[in-house]
Amino acid sequence: MQVEIDPLSEVPLYQQLRDRVVEAIATGELSPGDQLASVRQLAVAFGINVATVSKGYELLRREGLIRTNQKSGSVVARGPESGPPVAGFFDEWTTRLRTLLAEADAHGVPDEQLVTATRAVLDGFAAARATTSRQEEGGRDPHDKGVLR
């Protein structure tokens, strides 16, 4: 999988990295057990500080989405089919969702548009997972994931 981060964005680089990994898990580009590139490899690939990549990976670890072993490195720990989320996830997520919805409301986005946009995003994740699944069945090397592999 190719990850793009924007050094000119107001969103911190570690957060962009974390967000792209979460999106890749949601779309099926990354699955439980998939090996991620090392912190050093990503830092070199992006031309950023090792501490920045470490911070992104640490967020993912705290969220239970990846696990890291000194010898084997970081691997994806969860995916859409992994069952219920880790304890405390839903409360924290609801707090973030509340802020996102408040932003939309403050900008005057109608409720119906929010529901439609949310459905479209969720449908997009499901469609991407289905496409990824078909590609893997068709012989695509599931370990060919680009920058994060």
ChimeraX attribute file (.defattr): number of C-alpha atoms within 10 A of each C-alpha:
attribute: neighborCount
match mode: 1-to-1
recipient: residues
	/A:1	15
	/A:2	11
	/A:3	16
	/A:4	11
	/A:5	16
	/A:6	12
	/A:7	12
	/A:8	8
	/A:9	9
	/A:10	8
	/A:11	11
	/A:12	14
	/A:13	21
	/A:14	20
	/A:15	18
	/A:16	19
	/A:17	23
	/A:18	19
	/A:19	17
	/A:20	16
	/A:21	24
	/A:22	19
	/A:23	14
	/A:24	20
	/A:25	22
	/A:26	21
	/A:27	22
	/A:28	21
	/A:29	22
	/A:30	28
	/A:31	21
	/A:32	17
	/A:33	14
	/A:34	19
	/A:35	21
	/A:36	23
	/A:37	18
	/A:38	20
	/A:39	21
	/A:40	15
	/A:41	16
	/A:42	22
	/A:43	17
	/A:44	12
	/A:45	12
	/A:46	18
	/A:47	9
	/A:48	15
	/A:49	15
	/A:50	16
	/A:51	13
	/A:52	18
	/A:53	22
	/A:54	17
	/A:55	17
	/A:56	20
	/A:57	25
	/A:58	17
	/A:59	17
	/A:60	21
	/A:61	17
	/A:62	10
	/A:63	16
	/A:64	16
	/A:65	21
	/A:66	24
	/A:67	19
	/A:68	17
	/A:69	8
	/A:70	6
	/A:71	6
	/A:72	10
	/A:73	13
	/A:74	20
	/A:75	22
	/A:76	22
	/A:77	20
	/A:78	21
	/A:79	20
	/A:80	16
	/A:81	9
	/A:82	10
	/A:83	8
	/A:84	9
	/A:85	14
	/A:86	11
	/A:87	9
	/A:88	9
	/A:89	12
	/A:90	12
	/A:91	10
	/A:92	10
	/A:93	10
	/A:94	11
	/A:95	10
	/A:96	12
	/A:97	12
	/A:98	12
	/A:99	11
	/A:100	12
	/A:101	14
	/A:102	13
	/A:103	12
	/A:104	15
	/A:105	13
	/A:106	9
	/A:107	9
	/A:108	9
	/A:109	13
	/A:110	10
	/A:111	12
	/A:112	9
	/A:113	11
	/A:114	14
	/A:115	10
	/A:116	10
	/A:117	12
	/A:118	12
	/A:119	12
	/A:120	12
	/A:121	11
	/A:122	13
	/A:123	12
	/A:124	14
	/A:125	19
	/A:126	16
	/A:127	14
	/A:128	17
	/A:129	21
	/A:130	14
	/A:131	15
	/A:132	18
	/A:133	15
	/A:134	12
	/A:135	13
	/A:136	13
	/A:137	11
	/A:138	9
	/A:139	8
	/A:140	12
	/A:141	10
	/A:142	15
	/A:143	13
	/A:144	11
	/A:145	17
	/A:146	11
	/A:147	15
	/A:148	19
	/A:149	17
